[in-house]
Amino acid sequence: MKTYLVGGAVRDELLGRPIKERDYVVVGSTIAEMNKLGYQQVGSDFPVFLHPVSKDEHALARTERKSGQGYTGFICDFGPQTTLEEDLLRRDLTVNAIAKDTDGTLIDPFGGQQDITNRVLRHVSAAFSEDPLRVLRVARFAARYQDYGFTIADETWQLMKRMVIEGELQTLTKERIWLEIEKTLDDRGFGHFLSTIATLGALANVAPYIPKWNNSIHEQYQAALTQFKGDKTQDQLAQFCLALHFSGTSIAQLADAKSLKVPNIYIESTKELILNLPKIEKKNKKSDDWLEILQNLDAWRRPEKLTRFCYICSKVSDNLQALCDKLRLNFLATSNIDVQQIIHEGYQGKEIQAQLKQRRLKAIQN
């Protein structure tokens, strides 16, 4: 039984990047032996185990055979006879097909180290085309390592284009597509990801709620990203909303996002941005305009929506940040107006809402 560090941990170590997680491949072992050694089995499609102490993932070396459509249509074979090289052969990119022995020796049968040196993302074998998810993965890696100068090898690019033309991406589930988008948002690489997907002609398959993505939009988007220094979760949300804003997504197009498994908070936040951004950018706003924005955001019952909207707007421009500061002041000025007090004063029915609006407008004017 031999254990090797594989995949992203080896790649990132060679690049001098922080290692987020460590995955291992185990050669020459069986399920029974792994269980006997105290590893906890978690995989159902193929044997993946958690180390009894570190909880790092350990998978038995395996090979894959295509058995159907899509990224799930594979039969996995594994056993003590499966070699490390056979396991590495099934991986997507050469930079992900490097293993590290316990003594530090690198096993690199497909030239991954050279491709790291040359900053090239290249597929390992023709089996790449059997898994359409790999098109999205390569786009995500190209975005993640943009600052390192990585490019996609021409032969890999041509293979990806053919997969798109042949409709392979249509077999991907909506949940799996969103998971890849979520990962690239986590890397702050959504704009570069979209550029690759759009150039491949796959935008309609991956994010049909984004009508277009070109160099001009990308430059605007990347300029906005320079302002991102806040909470990671908020930044993921803001990245998504701004991408749709700069690409000109309409409310009607946004309605399609829900069926594509985009989380509600992303849809809701983008809708608020589309509806209210023109209102807050309006010249010579009056009290009615400020009040309308606060009403649209349901700010008094859900102040977190106001905070969210202002955070996203602040990433568009400094001018919008100043306008949002004023919006917050108007909210604070109106937040102490009590509906129960209005009722206590004897107002009834529609009079209550009329009084509430009148008092909020007066507070904003003051």
LINBELNOR-V39290 format. One record per residue. N is the residue number from 1. RES is the residue in one letter. PHI is phi in whole degrees, -180 to 180 (NA if undefined). BURIAL is 1 if it has 9 or more other ideal C-beta (glycine too) atoms within 8 Angstrom, else 0. Layout:
# LINBELNOR-V39290
n & res & phi & burial
N & RES & PHI & BURIAL
N & RES & PHI & BURIAL
This chain:
# LINBELNOR-V39290
n & res & phi & burial
1 & M & NA & 0
2 & K & -128 & 0
3 & T & -118 & 1
4 & Y & -129 & 1
5 & L & -75 & 1
6 & V & -137 & 1
7 & G & 71 & 0
8 & G & -59 & 1
9 & A & -65 & 1
10 & V & -68 & 1
11 & R & -58 & 1
12 & D & -70 & 1
13 & E & -64 & 1
14 & L & -67 & 1
15 & L & -87 & 1
16 & G & 77 & 0
17 & R & -95 & 0
18 & P & -61 & 0
19 & I & -94 & 1
20 & K & -82 & 0
21 & E & -151 & 0
22 & R & -117 & 1
23 & D & -115 & 1
24 & Y & -127 & 1
25 & V & -113 & 1
26 & V & -112 & 1
27 & V & -109 & 1
28 & G & 84 & 0
29 & S & -125 & 1
30 & T & -132 & 0
31 & I & -60 & 0
32 & A & -62 & 0
33 & E & -67 & 1
34 & M & -64 & 1
35 & N & -63 & 1
36 & K & -63 & 0
37 & L & -81 & 0
38 & G & 96 & 0
39 & Y & -73 & 1
40 & Q & -99 & 0
41 & Q & -76 & 1
42 & V & -125 & 0
43 & G & -87 & 1
44 & S & -107 & 0
45 & D & -74 & 0
46 & F & -151 & 1
47 & P & -73 & 1
48 & V & -119 & 1
49 & F & -131 & 1
50 & L & -102 & 1
51 & H & -62 & 1
52 & P & -61 & 0
53 & V & -110 & 0
54 & S & -77 & 0
55 & K & 67 & 0
56 & D & -67 & 1
57 & E & -76 & 1
58 & H & -126 & 1
59 & A & -118 & 1
60 & L & -65 & 1
61 & A & -56 & 1
62 & R & -146 & 1
63 & T & -121 & 1
64 & E & -131 & 1
65 & R & -125 & 0
66 & K & -68 & 0
67 & S & -129 & 0
68 & G & -173 & 0
69 & Q & -81 & 0
70 & G & 79 & 1
71 & Y & -82 & 1
72 & T & -101 & 0
73 & G & -83 & 0
74 & F & -134 & 1
75 & I & -108 & 0
76 & C & -98 & 1
77 & D & -114 & 1
78 & F & -149 & 1
79 & G & 163 & 0
80 & P & -63 & 0
81 & Q & -84 & 0
82 & T & -72 & 1
83 & T & -89 & 0
84 & L & -62 & 1
85 & E & -63 & 0
86 & E & -65 & 1
87 & D & -67 & 1
88 & L & -67 & 1
89 & L & -63 & 1
90 & R & -81 & 1
91 & R & -78 & 1
92 & D & -77 & 1
93 & L & -119 & 1
94 & T & -60 & 1
95 & V & -70 & 1
96 & N & -102 & 1
97 & A & -112 & 1
98 & I & -114 & 1
99 & A & -117 & 1
100 & K & -128 & 1
101 & D & -73 & 1
102 & T & -64 & 0
103 & D & -92 & 0
104 & G & 94 & 0
105 & T & -68 & 0
106 & L & -95 & 1
107 & I & -110 & 1
108 & D & -139 & 1
109 & P & -73 & 0
110 & F & -120 & 1
111 & G & 78 & 0
112 & G & -65 & 1
113 & Q & -64 & 1
114 & Q & -65 & 0
115 & D & -69 & 1
116 & I & -66 & 1
117 & T & -61 & 0
118 & N & -86 & 0
119 & R & 59 & 1
120 & V & -125 & 1
121 & L & -99 & 1
122 & R & -132 & 1
123 & H & -71 & 1
124 & V & -75 & 1
125 & S & -151 & 0
126 & A & -64 & 0
127 & A & -64 & 1
128 & F & -51 & 1
129 & S & -71 & 1
130 & E & -80 & 0
131 & D & -126 & 1
132 & P & -63 & 1
133 & L & -62 & 1
134 & R & -66 & 1
135 & V & -61 & 1
136 & L & -70 & 1
137 & R & -65 & 1
138 & V & -65 & 1
139 & A & -61 & 1
140 & R & -70 & 1
141 & F & -66 & 1
142 & A & -62 & 1
143 & A & -72 & 1
144 & R & -61 & 1
145 & Y & -105 & 1
146 & Q & -57 & 1
147 & D & -69 & 0
148 & Y & -90 & 0
149 & G & 84 & 0
150 & F & -72 & 1
151 & T & -127 & 0
152 & I & -91 & 1
153 & A & -57 & 1
154 & D & -58 & 0
155 & E & -67 & 0
156 & T & -72 & 1
157 & W & -61 & 1
158 & Q & -63 & 0
159 & L & -65 & 1
160 & M & -63 & 1
161 & K & -62 & 1
162 & R & -64 & 1
163 & M & -63 & 1
164 & V & -66 & 1
165 & I & -60 & 0
166 & E & -79 & 0
167 & G & 80 & 0
168 & E & -62 & 1
169 & L & -69 & 1
170 & Q & -70 & 0
171 & T & -86 & 1
172 & L & -74 & 1
173 & T & -75 & 0
174 & K & -64 & 1
175 & E & -63 & 0
176 & R & -71 & 1
177 & I & -64 & 1
178 & W & -63 & 1
179 & L & -61 & 0
180 & E & -67 & 1
181 & I & -63 & 1
182 & E & -61 & 1
183 & K & -66 & 1
184 & T & -74 & 1
185 & L & -65 & 1
186 & D & -63 & 0
187 & D & -86 & 1
188 & R & 58 & 1
189 & G & -121 & 1
190 & F & -61 & 1
191 & G & -64 & 1
192 & H & -66 & 1
193 & F & -59 & 1
194 & L & -64 & 1
195 & S & -62 & 1
196 & T & -65 & 1
197 & I & -63 & 1
198 & A & -66 & 1
199 & T & -64 & 0
200 & L & -73 & 1
201 & G & 80 & 0
202 & A & -111 & 1
203 & L & -60 & 1
204 & A & -66 & 0
205 & N & -83 & 1
206 & V & -98 & 1
207 & A & -146 & 1
208 & P & -65 & 1
209 & Y & -79 & 1
210 & I & -102 & 1
211 & P & -67 & 0
212 & K & -161 & 1
213 & W & -153 & 1
214 & N & -132 & 0
215 & N & -61 & 0
216 & S & -64 & 0
217 & I & -63 & 1
218 & H & -61 & 1
219 & E & -65 & 0
220 & Q & -59 & 1
221 & Y & -64 & 1
222 & Q & -66 & 1
223 & A & -64 & 0
224 & A & -66 & 1
225 & L & -66 & 1
226 & T & -65 & 0
227 & Q & -87 & 0
228 & F & -83 & 1
229 & K & -139 & 0
230 & G & -101 & 0
231 & D & -61 & 0
232 & K & -63 & 0
233 & T & -63 & 0
234 & Q & -63 & 1
235 & D & -65 & 1
236 & Q & -61 & 1
237 & L & -64 & 1
238 & A & -64 & 1
239 & Q & -56 & 1
240 & F & -64 & 1
241 & C & -62 & 1
242 & L & -69 & 1
243 & A & -61 & 1
244 & L & -70 & 1
245 & H & -63 & 1
246 & F & -68 & 1
247 & S & -85 & 1
248 & G & 80 & 0
249 & T & -61 & 1
250 & S & -96 & 0
251 & I & -61 & 0
252 & A & -63 & 0
253 & Q & -68 & 1
254 & L & -65 & 1
255 & A & -62 & 0
256 & D & -73 & 1
257 & A & -64 & 1
258 & K & -63 & 0
259 & S & -70 & 0
260 & L & -98 & 1
261 & K & 68 & 0
262 & V & -71 & 1
263 & P & -58 & 0
264 & N & -58 & 0
265 & I & -63 & 0
266 & Y & -70 & 1
267 & I & -67 & 1
268 & E & -61 & 1
269 & S & -67 & 1
270 & T & -66 & 1
271 & K & -61 & 1
272 & E & -62 & 1
273 & L & -67 & 1
274 & I & -61 & 1
275 & L & -74 & 1
276 & N & -103 & 1
277 & L & -61 & 1
278 & P & -62 & 0
279 & K & -72 & 1
280 & I & -76 & 1
281 & E & -84 & 0
282 & K & -59 & 0
283 & K & -76 & 0
284 & N & 53 & 0
285 & K & -66 & 0
286 & K & -106 & 0
287 & S & -58 & 0
288 & D & -60 & 0
289 & D & -67 & 1
290 & W & -63 & 1
291 & L & -64 & 1
292 & E & -62 & 1
293 & I & -64 & 1
294 & L & -63 & 1
295 & Q & -67 & 0
296 & N & -59 & 1
297 & L & -85 & 1
298 & D & 52 & 0
299 & A & -63 & 1
300 & W & -75 & 0
301 & R & -87 & 0
302 & R & -133 & 0
303 & P & -60 & 0
304 & E & -65 & 0
305 & K & -70 & 1
306 & L & -65 & 1
307 & T & -60 & 0
308 & R & -64 & 1
309 & F & -61 & 1
310 & C & -67 & 1
311 & Y & -63 & 1
312 & I & -66 & 1
313 & C & -60 & 1
314 & S & -64 & 1
315 & K & -85 & 1
316 & V & -79 & 1
317 & S & -164 & 0
318 & D & -64 & 0
319 & N & -61 & 0
320 & L & -68 & 1
321 & Q & -64 & 1
322 & A & -66 & 0
323 & L & -66 & 1
324 & C & -69 & 1
325 & D & -61 & 0
326 & K & -69 & 1
327 & L & -61 & 1
328 & R & -64 & 1
329 & L & -63 & 0
330 & N & -66 & 1
331 & F & -64 & 1
332 & L & -62 & 0
333 & A & -65 & 1
334 & T & -102 & 1
335 & S & -73 & 0
336 & N & -93 & 0
337 & I & -76 & 1
338 & D & -102 & 0
339 & V & -62 & 0
340 & Q & -63 & 0
341 & Q & -65 & 0
342 & I & -64 & 1
343 & I & -65 & 1
344 & H & -61 & 0
345 & E & -78 & 0
346 & G & 104 & 0
347 & Y & -74 & 0
348 & Q & -136 & 0
349 & G & 54 & 0
350 & K & -66 & 0
351 & E & -62 & 0
352 & I & -65 & 1
353 & Q & -65 & 0
354 & A & -65 & 0
355 & Q & -66 & 1
356 & L & -61 & 1
357 & K & -64 & 1
358 & Q & -61 & 0
359 & R & -71 & 1
360 & R & -68 & 1
361 & L & -64 & 1
362 & K & -65 & 0
363 & A & -65 & 1
364 & I & -68 & 1
365 & Q & -61 & 0
366 & N & -78 & 0
